[in-house]
Amino acid sequence: MTRRRWIADEVSGNRAAITGDHAAHLARVLRARVEQEFDISAGNVVRRGRIVNVADDRVEFELGAEVSPTTSANITLLLAIFKFDRMEWAIEKCTELGVAEIIPLIARRTDSHLAAASAKRLERWRRIARQASEQSRRTAPPEISAPAKFHDALPRFGGLCIVLSESEDQLLLREILAAQSATAITLAIGPEGGWTEDELKSFQAAGWISASLGPTILRAETAAIAATAIVLSQLQPSSAS
């Protein structure tokens, strides 16, 4: 039977612990008991963990043999901020698929109220990513950085960078990927209403390739999940979720 995986909050030698809400869920909801075994992500490795102590806000494990880890795909999402409930869904599902990094982006058409409140959402986004990582048996959650302004974030990327654009009517994402041999890919997903013309020109000037997912217009969260799945299929078998 597949063991549930937890990401340790503390690791010291052959001991590890999870704390706070995660520990409370394991102790109270799942009724953890001493001697139960789980997979514990401890830094860069996954090890079999045997519970040695259970408290309401802390569960301690003795660590045993290493477990073959799953790997995350080398996909970075530059995700323009949109309605928080939908954005949380995108973060959860893209984490399950295996993205390595998510960068929330304040674009021109990002609602001003969402932009102002986005920094306060960061820890919630990270909690969602951690829970999705444990559920999907990842070694670690994706890195989720603090919300960045468009022109601050754009210069940092190299390699194969693709911006999804509703105005692109020639190149499909899958066609671009089929013609490339990149192992690391950055995807930019626009906000509700799409990228502005000036933003698309900035992408072009920075060397990004414009791509389409097809003739239909998708919600931002649907586009993020669909694009991630398409890229992941091209990166396999070298990468897995």
Secondary structure, 3 states (H helix, E strand, C coil): CCCCEEECCEEECCEEEEEHHHHHHHHHHCCCCCCCEEEEEECCEEEEEEEEEEECCEEEEEEEEEECCCCCCCEEEEEECCCHHHHHHHHHHHHHHCCCEEEEEECCCCCHHHHHHHHHHHHHHHHHHHHHHHHCCCCCCCEECCCEEHHHHHHHCCCEEEEECCCCCCCEHHHHHHCCCCCCEEEEECCCCCCCHHHHHHHHHCCCEEEECCCCCCCHHHHHHHHHHHHHHHHCCCCCC
